[in-house]
């Protein structure tokens, strides 16, 4: 299966609706001159279109960290998990007003090619159990991508 743009959009729309997230987005790596940059390509439940202008280097921002480490990221409470003076390093959190999130690396041929982010804006919190439910919902796959790791 080689998902098209509308297919990815449909997949994240369904995921957001079925799992009750406020926001779901996909970031993909793009080749740059000497490195990779990541951009948020698809979003569901977005407040605005600012996500389209976010460009991250590997290791920077939510997508960049997950891309570089190849490990999922769980932030149950943004206000407790990330220092306020560093919020500018996480533009997706600011533009979408996320209060809790999980980001999962998407693998293709043993290499991270993208990041799936799911989050909440209100009092609802992402937890390790919530990440497990997300993984179970995706059954280890998202389109052509494989999801390899879970937060213990």
C-alpha positions as CSV (number, residue, x, y, z in Angstrom):
1,X,0.0,0.0,0.0
2,X,1.3,3.4,-0.9
3,X,-1.0,5.9,0.9
4,X,-1.8,9.1,-0.9
5,X,-2.1,12.5,0.7
6,X,-5.9,12.1,1.2
7,X,-5.3,8.6,2.6
8,X,-3.0,10.0,5.3
9,X,-5.5,12.7,6.1
10,X,-8.3,10.2,6.3
11,X,-6.2,8.0,8.6
12,X,-5.4,10.7,11.1
13,X,-9.0,12.1,11.0
14,X,-10.3,8.6,11.8
15,X,-7.7,8.1,14.5
16,X,-8.6,11.4,16.2
17,X,-12.3,10.7,16.1
18,X,-12.0,7.1,17.2
19,X,-9.6,7.7,20.1
20,X,-11.0,11.1,21.2
21,X,-7.8,13.1,20.7
22,X,-8.1,16.9,20.2
23,X,-5.2,16.9,17.7
24,X,-3.3,14.4,15.6
25,X,-0.5,15.3,13.2
26,X,2.1,13.6,11.0
27,X,5.6,14.9,10.4
28,X,7.8,13.6,7.7
29,X,11.5,13.9,7.1
30,X,12.7,15.8,4.0
31,X,16.2,15.7,2.7
32,X,18.1,18.9,3.2
33,X,21.5,19.9,2.0
34,X,23.5,18.3,4.8
35,X,20.8,17.0,7.1
36,X,17.2,16.2,7.4
37,X,14.4,18.6,8.2
38,X,11.0,17.6,9.5
39,X,7.8,19.3,8.7
40,X,4.3,18.7,9.9
41,X,2.5,17.6,6.7
42,X,-1.0,16.5,7.9
43,X,-3.1,17.6,10.8
44,X,-6.5,16.8,12.2
45,X,-8.3,18.9,14.8
46,X,-5.9,21.8,14.2
47,X,-6.7,25.3,15.4
48,X,-5.0,27.0,12.5
49,X,-2.5,26.2,9.7
50,X,0.7,27.3,11.5
51,X,1.8,23.7,11.7
52,X,2.5,23.9,7.9
53,X,5.2,26.5,8.5
54,X,7.1,24.6,11.3
55,X,10.4,23.3,10.0
56,X,12.6,21.3,12.5
57,X,16.1,20.0,12.4
58,X,16.8,16.5,13.6
59,X,16.9,16.6,17.4
60,X,14.9,19.8,17.7
61,X,11.2,20.1,18.8
62,X,8.9,17.1,19.4
63,X,9.2,15.6,15.9
64,X,13.0,16.2,15.7
65,X,13.7,14.5,19.1
66,X,11.5,11.5,18.2
67,X,13.1,11.3,14.8
68,X,16.6,11.5,16.1
69,X,16.2,9.1,19.0
70,X,13.8,6.7,17.3
71,X,12.0,6.5,20.6
72,X,8.5,7.6,21.5
73,X,7.9,10.7,23.6
74,X,5.2,11.0,26.3
75,X,4.4,14.4,27.9
76,X,1.5,13.8,30.3
77,X,1.5,17.4,31.4
78,X,3.3,20.0,29.3
79,X,3.3,22.6,32.2
80,X,5.2,20.1,34.4
81,X,7.2,18.3,31.8
82,X,8.7,21.2,29.8
83,X,10.2,24.4,31.3
84,X,8.2,27.5,30.2
85,X,11.4,29.3,29.1
86,X,12.0,26.4,26.6
87,X,8.5,26.4,25.1
88,X,9.7,28.2,22.0
89,X,11.6,25.0,21.1
90,X,8.3,23.2,20.7
91,X,6.3,25.4,18.3
92,X,3.6,22.7,17.7
93,X,2.7,22.9,21.4
94,X,2.3,26.6,21.2
95,X,0.4,26.9,18.0
96,X,-2.0,24.1,18.8
97,X,-2.2,24.8,22.6
98,X,-1.5,21.2,23.5
99,X,-1.4,20.3,27.2
100,X,-0.6,16.6,26.9
101,X,0.8,14.4,24.1
102,X,2.5,11.4,22.8
103,X,4.7,11.2,19.7
104,X,5.6,7.9,18.1
105,X,8.4,7.3,15.5
106,X,7.2,5.8,12.2
107,X,9.8,3.4,10.7
108,X,10.3,2.3,7.1
109,X,12.9,-0.3,6.4
110,X,14.5,0.1,9.9
111,X,14.8,3.8,9.6
112,X,12.7,6.6,11.1
113,X,10.9,8.4,8.3
114,X,8.2,10.2,10.2
115,X,6.5,11.0,13.5
116,X,2.8,10.6,14.6
117,X,1.7,13.0,17.3
118,X,-1.5,12.7,19.2
119,X,-2.5,15.1,22.0
120,X,-5.1,16.9,24.1
121,X,-5.7,20.6,24.8
122,X,-7.9,20.3,27.9
123,X,-7.8,18.4,31.2
124,X,-7.6,15.0,29.6
125,X,-4.1,13.6,29.9
126,X,-2.0,11.2,27.8
127,X,-0.7,8.4,29.8
128,X,1.5,5.3,29.3
129,X,-1.8,3.3,29.1
130,X,-3.1,5.8,26.5
131,X,0.0,5.2,24.4
132,X,-0.5,1.4,24.7
133,X,-4.1,1.8,23.5
134,X,-2.9,3.9,20.6
135,X,-0.3,1.3,19.7
136,X,-3.0,-1.4,19.9
137,X,-5.3,0.6,17.7
138,X,-2.6,1.0,15.1
139,X,-1.6,-2.7,15.6
140,X,2.0,-1.8,15.0
141,X,1.4,-0.2,11.6
142,X,0.4,3.1,10.2
143,X,0.1,2.8,6.4
144,X,3.4,1.5,5.1
145,X,5.1,2.5,8.3
146,X,5.9,0.2,11.2
147,X,5.7,1.3,14.9
148,X,8.5,-0.5,16.7
149,X,8.7,0.8,20.3
150,X,6.4,1.3,23.2
151,X,7.1,3.4,26.3
152,X,7.5,0.8,29.0
